[in-house]
Amino acid sequence: MKSFFEGIASLFTDFLFIPFDALRKEELTNWWLANGVNWVFIIICCVAMVYWVKQLYAHKANNEDTQDTTAHSFLK
């Protein structure tokens, strides 16, 4: 069983983290490139937030937004 977990550890440290090790070494020369993965996630989150807010406004404009305080039985 121990060799199974050592194999998983070896898979991650020796193979799957190679791109992140390269980014870590790149940080000493180019900070923007090293943090490119973070910037991609930030952009994705911003786009998702804008889409979500637009959908909320669309539902509110169509009167589909019900704000009933008795939506749950424990609020009665």
N, CA, C and O atoms as a CHARMM CRD file, in Angstrom:
* protein
*
  304
    1    1 MET  N      0.82400  -1.19300   0.00000 PROA 1      0.00000
    2    1 MET  CA     0.00000   0.00000   0.00000 PROA 1      0.00000
    3    1 MET  C      0.87000   1.25800   0.00000 PROA 1      0.00000
    4    1 MET  O      0.52100   2.27400  -0.60100 PROA 1      0.00000
    5    2 LYS  N      2.00900   1.16500   0.68900 PROA 2      0.00000
    6    2 LYS  CA     2.91300   2.30300   0.76300 PROA 2      0.00000
    7    2 LYS  C      3.44300   2.65700  -0.62400 PROA 2      0.00000
    8    2 LYS  O      3.57100   3.83500  -0.95700 PROA 2      0.00000
    9    3 SER  N      3.74700   1.65400  -1.42300 PROA 3      0.00000
   10    3 SER  CA     4.27900   1.92000  -2.76000 PROA 3      0.00000
   11    3 SER  C      3.22900   2.56500  -3.66400 PROA 3      0.00000
   12    3 SER  O      3.57600   3.31600  -4.57600 PROA 3      0.00000
   13    4 PHE  N      1.95300   2.27900  -3.42200 PROA 4      0.00000
   14    4 PHE  CA     0.87600   2.90000  -4.19300 PROA 4      0.00000
   15    4 PHE  C      0.87100   4.40900  -3.97000 PROA 4      0.00000
   16    4 PHE  O      0.81100   5.18000  -4.92700 PROA 4      0.00000
   17    5 PHE  N      0.93300   4.83200  -2.70600 PROA 5      0.00000
   18    5 PHE  CA     0.93400   6.25700  -2.40300 PROA 5      0.00000
   19    5 PHE  C      2.23600   6.93000  -2.83000 PROA 5      0.00000
   20    5 PHE  O      2.23100   8.09600  -3.22400 PROA 5      0.00000
   21    6 GLU  N      3.33600   6.21100  -2.75400 PROA 6      0.00000
   22    6 GLU  CA     4.59900   6.75400  -3.26000 PROA 6      0.00000
   23    6 GLU  C      4.54600   6.92600  -4.77400 PROA 6      0.00000
   24    6 GLU  O      5.13600   7.85700  -5.32100 PROA 6      0.00000
   25    7 GLY  N      3.84200   6.03100  -5.44300 PROA 7      0.00000
   26    7 GLY  CA     3.66300   6.15900  -6.89100 PROA 7      0.00000
   27    7 GLY  C      2.83100   7.38100  -7.25100 PROA 7      0.00000
   28    7 GLY  O      3.13300   8.08200  -8.21700 PROA 7      0.00000
   29    8 ILE  N      1.78700   7.63400  -6.47600 PROA 8      0.00000
   30    8 ILE  CA     0.97000   8.83400  -6.69800 PROA 8      0.00000
   31    8 ILE  C      1.80500  10.08600  -6.44600 PROA 8      0.00000
   32    8 ILE  O      1.73500  11.04700  -7.21200 PROA 8      0.00000
   33    9 ALA  N      2.59500  10.07600  -5.37100 PROA 9      0.00000
   34    9 ALA  CA     3.46100  11.22700  -5.06800 PROA 9      0.00000
   35    9 ALA  C      4.46500  11.44500  -6.18300 PROA 9      0.00000
   36    9 ALA  O      4.71700  12.58200  -6.58000 PROA 9      0.00000
   37   10 SER  N      5.03300  10.37900  -6.68400 PROA 10     0.00000
   38   10 SER  CA     5.99800  10.49100  -7.78200 PROA 10     0.00000
   39   10 SER  C      5.33400  11.01900  -9.04700 PROA 10     0.00000
   40   10 SER  O      5.92700  11.82300  -9.76600 PROA 10     0.00000
   41   11 LEU  N      4.12500  10.58300  -9.32400 PROA 11     0.00000
   42   11 LEU  CA     3.39900  11.06800 -10.49800 PROA 11     0.00000
   43   11 LEU  C      3.24300  12.57900 -10.45300 PROA 11     0.00000
   44   11 LEU  O      3.49400  13.26800 -11.44300 PROA 11     0.00000
   45   12 PHE  N      2.82900  13.08900  -9.30500 PROA 12     0.00000
   46   12 PHE  CA     2.60800  14.52900  -9.20400 PROA 12     0.00000
   47   12 PHE  C      3.92200  15.30000  -9.20100 PROA 12     0.00000
   48   12 PHE  O      4.06300  16.26700  -9.94900 PROA 12     0.00000
   49   13 THR  N      4.87300  14.90100  -8.38700 PROA 13     0.00000
   50   13 THR  CA     6.10300  15.69400  -8.25600 PROA 13     0.00000
   51   13 THR  C      7.01400  15.57000  -9.46200 PROA 13     0.00000
   52   13 THR  O      7.70300  16.52900  -9.80900 PROA 13     0.00000
   53   14 ASP  N      7.03600  14.41300 -10.10900 PROA 14     0.00000
   54   14 ASP  CA     7.97100  14.20900 -11.21900 PROA 14     0.00000
   55   14 ASP  C      7.38800  14.52700 -12.58500 PROA 14     0.00000
   56   14 ASP  O      8.13900  14.81200 -13.51800 PROA 14     0.00000
   57   15 PHE  N      6.05900  14.48600 -12.72900 PROA 15     0.00000
   58   15 PHE  CA     5.48100  14.67000 -14.05300 PROA 15     0.00000
   59   15 PHE  C      4.47100  15.81000 -14.14000 PROA 15     0.00000
   60   15 PHE  O      4.60700  16.70200 -14.97800 PROA 15     0.00000
   61   16 LEU  N      3.46900  15.78100 -13.28200 PROA 16     0.00000
   62   16 LEU  CA     2.36400  16.72100 -13.43400 PROA 16     0.00000
   63   16 LEU  C      2.69900  18.13800 -12.99000 PROA 16     0.00000
   64   16 LEU  O      2.05100  19.08500 -13.43500 PROA 16     0.00000
   65   17 PHE  N      3.69700  18.30800 -12.12100 PROA 17     0.00000
   66   17 PHE  CA     4.06600  19.65400 -11.66000 PROA 17     0.00000
   67   17 PHE  C      5.20100  20.26200 -12.46100 PROA 17     0.00000
   68   17 PHE  O      5.69000  21.33200 -12.09900 PROA 17     0.00000
   69   18 ILE  N      5.63400  19.62600 -13.52700 PROA 18     0.00000
   70   18 ILE  CA     6.72700  20.16800 -14.34900 PROA 18     0.00000
   71   18 ILE  C      6.38800  21.54800 -14.90700 PROA 18     0.00000
   72   18 ILE  O      7.24800  22.42900 -14.85900 PROA 18     0.00000
   73   19 PRO  N      5.17700  21.79100 -15.43900 PROA 19     0.00000
   74   19 PRO  CA     4.87400  23.15100 -15.92300 PROA 19     0.00000
   75   19 PRO  C      4.91600  24.19300 -14.81000 PROA 19     0.00000
   76   19 PRO  O      5.35600  25.32100 -15.03600 PROA 19     0.00000
   77   20 PHE  N      4.46600  23.82900 -13.61700 PROA 20     0.00000
   78   20 PHE  CA     4.47400  24.78500 -12.51600 PROA 20     0.00000
   79   20 PHE  C      5.89300  25.03500 -12.00700 PROA 20     0.00000
   80   20 PHE  O      6.19800  26.13700 -11.54900 PROA 20     0.00000
   81   21 ASP  N      6.75900  24.03000 -12.08200 PROA 21     0.00000
   82   21 ASP  CA     8.15800  24.25900 -11.72900 PROA 21     0.00000
   83   21 ASP  C      8.81700  25.21600 -12.72300 PROA 21     0.00000
   84   21 ASP  O      9.63800  26.05300 -12.34700 PROA 21     0.00000
   85   22 ALA  N      8.44800  25.08000 -13.98600 PROA 22     0.00000
   86   22 ALA  CA     8.99100  26.00000 -14.99700 PROA 22     0.00000
   87   22 ALA  C      8.50400  27.42000 -14.74700 PROA 22     0.00000
   88   22 ALA  O      9.27200  28.37000 -14.89700 PROA 22     0.00000
   89   23 LEU  N      7.24200  27.57900 -14.36700 PROA 23     0.00000
   90   23 LEU  CA     6.72000  28.91000 -14.04400 PROA 23     0.00000
   91   23 LEU  C      7.39400  29.48500 -12.80200 PROA 23     0.00000
   92   23 LEU  O      7.63000  30.69000 -12.72200 PROA 23     0.00000
   93   24 ARG  N      7.70100  28.62900 -11.84300 PROA 24     0.00000
   94   24 ARG  CA     8.38100  29.09000 -10.62900 PROA 24     0.00000
   95   24 ARG  C      9.78000  29.60000 -10.95600 PROA 24     0.00000
   96   24 ARG  O     10.21900  30.60300 -10.39500 PROA 24     0.00000
   97   25 LYS  N     10.48000  28.92200 -11.85600 PROA 25     0.00000
   98   25 LYS  CA    11.81000  29.38700 -12.27000 PROA 25     0.00000
   99   25 LYS  C     11.72000  30.65900 -13.11300 PROA 25     0.00000
  100   25 LYS  O     12.61300  31.50500 -13.06900 PROA 25     0.00000
  101   26 GLU  N     10.64900  30.78500 -13.86900 PROA 26     0.00000
  102   26 GLU  CA    10.46100  31.95800 -14.73700 PROA 26     0.00000
  103   26 GLU  C     10.18400  33.22200 -13.92100 PROA 26     0.00000
  104   26 GLU  O     10.40300  34.33200 -14.40600 PROA 26     0.00000
  105   27 GLU  N      9.70800  33.05900 -12.69300 PROA 27     0.00000
  106   27 GLU  CA     9.33700  34.20800 -11.87200 PROA 27     0.00000
  107   27 GLU  C     10.52500  35.13300 -11.61200 PROA 27     0.00000
  108   27 GLU  O     10.34300  36.33800 -11.43500 PROA 27     0.00000
  109   28 LEU  N     11.70500  34.59500 -11.58700 PROA 28     0.00000
  110   28 LEU  CA    12.88300  35.41300 -11.32700 PROA 28     0.00000
  111   28 LEU  C     13.18700  36.36300 -12.47900 PROA 28     0.00000
  112   28 LEU  O     13.82800  37.39400 -12.27400 PROA 28     0.00000
  113   29 THR  N     12.74100  36.03400 -13.67800 PROA 29     0.00000
  114   29 THR  CA    13.03400  36.88700 -14.83400 PROA 29     0.00000
  115   29 THR  C     11.82600  37.67800 -15.31900 PROA 29     0.00000
  116   29 THR  O     11.97200  38.82700 -15.73500 PROA 29     0.00000
  117   30 ASN  N     10.63100  37.08300 -15.27300 PROA 30     0.00000
  118   30 ASN  CA     9.45400  37.75900 -15.80200 PROA 30     0.00000
  119   30 ASN  C      8.24900  37.43800 -14.92200 PROA 30     0.00000
  120   30 ASN  O      7.67200  36.35400 -15.01100 PROA 30     0.00000
  121   31 TRP  N      7.87700  38.39700 -14.07000 PROA 31     0.00000
  122   31 TRP  CA     6.78000  38.17800 -13.13100 PROA 31     0.00000
  123   31 TRP  C      5.45600  38.00200 -13.84900 PROA 31     0.00000
  124   31 TRP  O      4.65100  37.16400 -13.44100 PROA 31     0.00000
  125   32 TRP  N      5.20500  38.75900 -14.89800 PROA 32     0.00000
  126   32 TRP  CA     3.92500  38.71000 -15.60200 PROA 32     0.00000
  127   32 TRP  C      3.70100  37.35200 -16.25200 PROA 32     0.00000
  128   32 TRP  O      2.59500  36.81300 -16.20000 PROA 32     0.00000
  129   33 LEU  N      4.72500  36.80400 -16.85500 PROA 33     0.00000
  130   33 LEU  CA     4.59900  35.49500 -17.48900 PROA 33     0.00000
  131   33 LEU  C      4.42100  34.40000 -16.44000 PROA 33     0.00000
  132   33 LEU  O      3.64900  33.46400 -16.64900 PROA 33     0.00000
  133   34 ALA  N      5.12300  34.50900 -15.32000 PROA 34     0.00000
  134   34 ALA  CA     5.03100  33.49400 -14.27800 PROA 34     0.00000
  135   34 ALA  C      3.64600  33.45700 -13.65100 PROA 34     0.00000
  136   34 ALA  O      3.21000  32.40200 -13.19200 PROA 34     0.00000
  137   35 ASN  N      2.95700  34.56800 -13.62400 PROA 35     0.00000
  138   35 ASN  CA     1.62500  34.61900 -13.03500 PROA 35     0.00000
  139   35 ASN  C      0.53300  34.57900 -14.10300 PROA 35     0.00000
  140   35 ASN  O     -0.60000  34.97900 -13.83500 PROA 35     0.00000
  141   36 GLY  N      0.84300  34.11600 -15.27700 PROA 36     0.00000
  142   36 GLY  CA    -0.12800  34.02400 -16.36400 PROA 36     0.00000
  143   36 GLY  C     -1.31700  33.14400 -16.02600 PROA 36     0.00000
  144   36 GLY  O     -2.44600  33.45400 -16.40600 PROA 36     0.00000
  145   37 VAL  N     -1.07800  32.05000 -15.31800 PROA 37     0.00000
  146   37 VAL  CA    -2.17900  31.15100 -14.93600 PROA 37     0.00000
  147   37 VAL  C     -3.15600  31.89500 -14.03100 PROA 37     0.00000
  148   37 VAL  O     -4.37100  31.75900 -14.17800 PROA 37     0.00000
  149   38 ASN  N     -2.63100  32.67400 -13.10500 PROA 38     0.00000
  150   38 ASN  CA    -3.50000  33.44600 -12.21800 PROA 38     0.00000
  151   38 ASN  C     -4.31500  34.46200 -12.99900 PROA 38     0.00000
  152   38 ASN  O     -5.50300  34.64700 -12.73200 PROA 38     0.00000
  153   39 TRP  N     -3.68400  35.11900 -13.96000 PROA 39     0.00000
  154   39 TRP  CA    -4.40300  36.11600 -14.75900 PROA 39     0.00000
  155   39 TRP  C     -5.51800  35.47300 -15.57200 PROA 39     0.00000
  156   39 TRP  O     -6.58500  36.06500 -15.73600 PROA 39     0.00000
  157   40 VAL  N     -5.28200  34.27200 -16.08200 PROA 40     0.00000
  158   40 VAL  CA    -6.32900  33.57300 -16.84400 PROA 40     0.00000
  159   40 VAL  C     -7.52100  33.27700 -15.94000 PROA 40     0.00000
  160   40 VAL  O     -8.66700  33.47900 -16.34200 PROA 40     0.00000
  161   41 PHE  N     -7.26400  32.79900 -14.72000 PROA 41     0.00000
  162   41 PHE  CA    -8.36100  32.51300 -13.79200 PROA 41     0.00000
  163   41 PHE  C     -9.09500  33.77800 -13.38300 PROA 41     0.00000
  164   41 PHE  O    -10.31700  33.75400 -13.23600 PROA 41     0.00000
  165   42 ILE  N     -8.38300  34.87900 -13.19700 PROA 42     0.00000
  166   42 ILE  CA    -9.02400  36.14600 -12.84800 PROA 42     0.00000
  167   42 ILE  C     -9.93500  36.61000 -13.97500 PROA 42     0.00000
  168   42 ILE  O    -11.04500  37.07800 -13.72000 PROA 42     0.00000
  169   43 ILE  N     -9.48400  36.48800 -15.20800 PROA 43     0.00000
  170   43 ILE  CA   -10.29500  36.89800 -16.36000 PROA 43     0.00000
  171   43 ILE  C    -11.54100  36.02500 -16.47000 PROA 43     0.00000
  172   43 ILE  O    -12.63600  36.53100 -16.71500 PROA 43     0.00000
  173   44 ILE  N    -11.37800  34.71800 -16.28900 PROA 44     0.00000
  174   44 ILE  CA   -12.53100  33.80800 -16.34000 PROA 44     0.00000
  175   44 ILE  C    -13.54600  34.16800 -15.26100 PROA 44     0.00000
  176   44 ILE  O    -14.74800  34.17900 -15.52700 PROA 44     0.00000
  177   45 CYS  N    -13.08600  34.45900 -14.05900 PROA 45     0.00000
  178   45 CYS  CA   -14.00200  34.82400 -12.96600 PROA 45     0.00000
  179   45 CYS  C    -14.70700  36.14100 -13.24800 PROA 45     0.00000
  180   45 CYS  O    -15.89300  36.28300 -12.94900 PROA 45     0.00000
  181   46 CYS  N    -13.99800  37.10300 -13.81800 PROA 46     0.00000
  182   46 CYS  CA   -14.62800  38.39100 -14.13700 PROA 46     0.00000
  183   46 CYS  C    -15.70200  38.23100 -15.20200 PROA 46     0.00000
  184   46 CYS  O    -16.77800  38.82000 -15.09300 PROA 46     0.00000
  185   47 VAL  N    -15.42100  37.44200 -16.22400 PROA 47     0.00000
  186   47 VAL  CA   -16.40900  37.20500 -17.28100 PROA 47     0.00000
  187   47 VAL  C    -17.62500  36.48100 -16.71200 PROA 47     0.00000
  188   47 VAL  O    -18.75900  36.81700 -17.05400 PROA 47     0.00000
  189   48 ALA  N    -17.40600  35.50100 -15.85800 PROA 48     0.00000
  190   48 ALA  CA   -18.51900  34.77200 -15.25100 PROA 48     0.00000
  191   48 ALA  C    -19.36200  35.68500 -14.37200 PROA 48     0.00000
  192   48 ALA  O    -20.58800  35.57100 -14.35500 PROA 48     0.00000
  193   49 MET  N    -18.71900  36.59000 -13.64300 PROA 49     0.00000
  194   49 MET  CA   -19.45500  37.51300 -12.77600 PROA 49     0.00000
  195   49 MET  C    -20.30500  38.47600 -13.59900 PROA 49     0.00000
  196   49 MET  O    -21.45100  38.74700 -13.24300 PROA 49     0.00000
  197   50 VAL  N    -19.75800  38.99200 -14.68700 PROA 50     0.00000
  198   50 VAL  CA   -20.52600  39.89500 -15.55300 PROA 50     0.00000
  199   50 VAL  C    -21.72100  39.16600 -16.15000 PROA 50     0.00000
  200   50 VAL  O    -22.82500  39.70900 -16.18300 PROA 50     0.00000
  201   51 TYR  N    -21.51000  37.93700 -16.62200 PROA 51     0.00000
  202   51 TYR  CA   -22.61000  37.14800 -17.18600 PROA 51     0.00000
  203   51 TYR  C    -23.69000  36.89200 -16.13600 PROA 51     0.00000
  204   51 TYR  O    -24.88000  36.99600 -16.43400 PROA 51     0.00000
  205   52 TRP  N    -23.28500  36.55900 -14.91300 PROA 52     0.00000
  206   52 TRP  CA   -24.23200  36.26200 -13.84700 PROA 52     0.00000
  207   52 TRP  C    -25.06100  37.49700 -13.49400 PROA 52     0.00000
  208   52 TRP  O    -26.27600  37.39400 -13.32400 PROA 52     0.00000
  209   53 VAL  N    -24.42700  38.64700 -13.38300 PROA 53     0.00000
  210   53 VAL  CA   -25.14400  39.86900 -13.04400 PROA 53     0.00000
  211   53 VAL  C    -26.11500  40.24800 -14.17000 PROA 53     0.00000
  212   53 VAL  O    -27.23200  40.68900 -13.89900 PROA 53     0.00000
  213   54 LYS  N    -25.69600  40.07900 -15.42200 PROA 54     0.00000
  214   54 LYS  CA   -26.59900  40.36500 -16.54600 PROA 54     0.00000
  215   54 LYS  C    -27.81300  39.45100 -16.51100 PROA 54     0.00000
  216   54 LYS  O    -28.92300  39.89200 -16.80900 PROA 54     0.00000
  217   55 GLN  N    -27.62400  38.18600 -16.15300 PROA 55     0.00000
  218   55 GLN  CA   -28.74200  37.26300 -16.05700 PROA 55     0.00000
  219   55 GLN  C    -29.67300  37.64900 -14.90200 PROA 55     0.00000
  220   55 GLN  O    -30.89300  37.52400 -15.01800 PROA 55     0.00000
  221   56 LEU  N    -29.10400  38.11400 -13.80100 PROA 56     0.00000
  222   56 LEU  CA   -29.93800  38.56500 -12.68800 PROA 56     0.00000
  223   56 LEU  C    -30.78900  39.75900 -13.08800 PROA 56     0.00000
  224   56 LEU  O    -31.97200  39.81700 -12.75200 PROA 56     0.00000
  225   57 TYR  N    -30.20000  40.71500 -13.80400 PROA 57     0.00000
  226   57 TYR  CA   -30.97300  41.86900 -14.27400 PROA 57     0.00000
  227   57 TYR  C    -32.05500  41.46000 -15.26200 PROA 57     0.00000
  228   57 TYR  O    -33.14800  42.02500 -15.24700 PROA 57     0.00000
  229   58 ALA  N    -31.76600  40.48500 -16.12400 PROA 58     0.00000
  230   58 ALA  CA   -32.76600  40.02200 -17.08100 PROA 58     0.00000
  231   58 ALA  C    -33.94500  39.37600 -16.36800 PROA 58     0.00000
  232   58 ALA  O    -35.09500  39.61200 -16.73800 PROA 58     0.00000
  233   59 HSD  N    -33.67700  38.57000 -15.35800 PROA 59     0.00000
  234   59 HSD  CA   -34.76300  37.93900 -14.60700 PROA 59     0.00000
  235   59 HSD  C    -35.56800  38.96900 -13.82800 PROA 59     0.00000
  236   59 HSD  O    -36.78600  38.84600 -13.70700 PROA 59     0.00000
  237   60 LYS  N    -34.90000  39.97300 -13.30600 PROA 60     0.00000
  238   60 LYS  CA   -35.61800  41.00200 -12.55500 PROA 60     0.00000
  239   60 LYS  C    -36.48300  41.84400 -13.49400 PROA 60     0.00000
  240   60 LYS  O    -37.58100  42.25100 -13.11400 PROA 60     0.00000
  241   61 ALA  N    -36.00700  42.11300 -14.71400 PROA 61     0.00000
  242   61 ALA  CA   -36.78300  42.90100 -15.67700 PROA 61     0.00000
  243   61 ALA  C    -38.02800  42.15000 -16.14200 PROA 61     0.00000
  244   61 ALA  O    -39.04000  42.77300 -16.46300 PROA 61     0.00000
  245   62 ASN  N    -37.96500  40.81400 -16.18100 PROA 62     0.00000
  246   62 ASN  CA   -39.11600  39.99700 -16.60600 PROA 62     0.00000
  247   62 ASN  C    -40.02800  39.62500 -15.44500 PROA 62     0.00000
  248   62 ASN  O    -40.94500  38.82200 -15.61500 PROA 62     0.00000
  249   63 ASN  N    -39.79000  40.19500 -14.27300 PROA 63     0.00000
  250   63 ASN  CA   -40.55100  39.88200 -13.05700 PROA 63     0.00000
  251   63 ASN  C    -40.51400  38.39800 -12.71200 PROA 63     0.00000
  252   63 ASN  O    -41.47100  37.85900 -12.15700 PROA 63     0.00000
  253   64 GLU  N    -39.42200  37.75300 -13.03900 PROA 64     0.00000
  254   64 GLU  CA   -39.24500  36.35200 -12.67400 PROA 64     0.00000
  255   64 GLU  C    -38.56500  36.21800 -11.31600 PROA 64     0.00000
  256   64 GLU  O    -38.44100  35.11800 -10.77800 PROA 64     0.00000
  257   65 ASP  N    -38.13100  37.33700 -10.77300 PROA 65     0.00000
  258   65 ASP  CA   -37.43000  37.33900  -9.49800 PROA 65     0.00000
  259   65 ASP  C    -38.44700  37.44200  -8.37300 PROA 65     0.00000
  260   65 ASP  O    -38.97300  38.52000  -8.10000 PROA 65     0.00000
  261   66 THR  N    -38.71900  36.32400  -7.72500 PROA 66     0.00000
  262   66 THR  CA   -39.67500  36.33100  -6.61500 PROA 66     0.00000
  263   66 THR  C    -38.91100  36.45900  -5.31000 PROA 66     0.00000
  264   66 THR  O    -38.03500  35.64900  -5.00700 PROA 66     0.00000
  265   67 GLN  N    -39.24700  37.47400  -4.54900 PROA 67     0.00000
  266   67 GLN  CA   -38.57700  37.69900  -3.27600 PROA 67     0.00000
  267   67 GLN  C    -39.56300  37.44900  -2.14000 PROA 67     0.00000
  268   67 GLN  O    -39.84100  38.33700  -1.33500 PROA 67     0.00000
  269   68 ASP  N    -40.07400  36.25300  -2.09100 PROA 68     0.00000
  270   68 ASP  CA   -41.01700  35.85100  -1.06100 PROA 68     0.00000
  271   68 ASP  C    -40.23500  35.41400   0.17400 PROA 68     0.00000
  272   68 ASP  O    -39.41500  34.49900   0.09900 PROA 68     0.00000
  273   69 THR  N    -40.48300  36.05300   1.29100 PROA 69     0.00000
  274   69 THR  CA   -39.74000  35.71300   2.50300 PROA 69     0.00000
  275   69 THR  C    -40.18200  34.38900   3.09800 PROA 69     0.00000
  276   69 THR  O    -39.51900  33.86600   3.99400 PROA 69     0.00000
  277   70 THR  N    -41.29000  33.83600   2.61800 PROA 70     0.00000
  278   70 THR  CA   -41.74400  32.54100   3.11700 PROA 70     0.00000
  279   70 THR  C    -41.37800  31.42600   2.13900 PROA 70     0.00000
  280   70 THR  O    -42.09600  30.43300   2.02000 PROA 70     0.00000
  281   71 ALA  N    -40.25800  31.59800   1.44200 PROA 71     0.00000
  282   71 ALA  CA   -39.84500  30.58900   0.47600 PROA 71     0.00000
  283   71 ALA  C    -39.45900  29.28300   1.15700 PROA 71     0.00000
  284   71 ALA  O    -39.53700  28.21200   0.55600 PROA 71     0.00000
  285   72 HSD  N    -39.04400  29.38100   2.41100 PROA 72     0.00000
  286   72 HSD  CA   -38.66700  28.18700   3.15600 PROA 72     0.00000
  287   72 HSD  C    -39.57600  28.05500   4.38000 PROA 72     0.00000
  288   72 HSD  O    -40.04200  29.04700   4.94100 PROA 72     0.00000
  289   73 SER  N    -39.80600  26.84600   4.76100 PROA 73     0.00000
  290   73 SER  CA   -40.74700  26.61100   5.86100 PROA 73     0.00000
  291   73 SER  C    -40.23200  27.18000   7.18000 PROA 73     0.00000
  292   73 SER  O    -41.03200  27.56300   8.03400 PROA 73     0.00000
  293   74 PHE  N    -38.92900  27.24400   7.36300 PROA 74     0.00000
  294   74 PHE  CA   -38.42000  27.74200   8.63900 PROA 74     0.00000
  295   74 PHE  C    -38.52400  29.26600   8.74200 PROA 74     0.00000
  296   74 PHE  O    -38.25400  29.80800   9.81300 PROA 74     0.00000
  297   75 LEU  N    -38.90200  29.97900   7.68000 PROA 75     0.00000
  298   75 LEU  CA   -39.05900  31.42700   7.74400 PROA 75     0.00000
  299   75 LEU  C    -40.49600  31.83700   8.08200 PROA 75     0.00000
  300   75 LEU  O    -40.76100  33.02600   8.25800 PROA 75     0.00000
  301   76 LYS  N    -41.40900  30.90400   8.17500 PROA 76     0.00000
  302   76 LYS  CA   -42.81900  31.22700   8.46000 PROA 76     0.00000
  303   76 LYS  C    -43.01300  31.58600   9.91400 PROA 76     0.00000
  304   76 LYS  O    -44.13100  31.88500  10.33200 PROA 76     0.00000
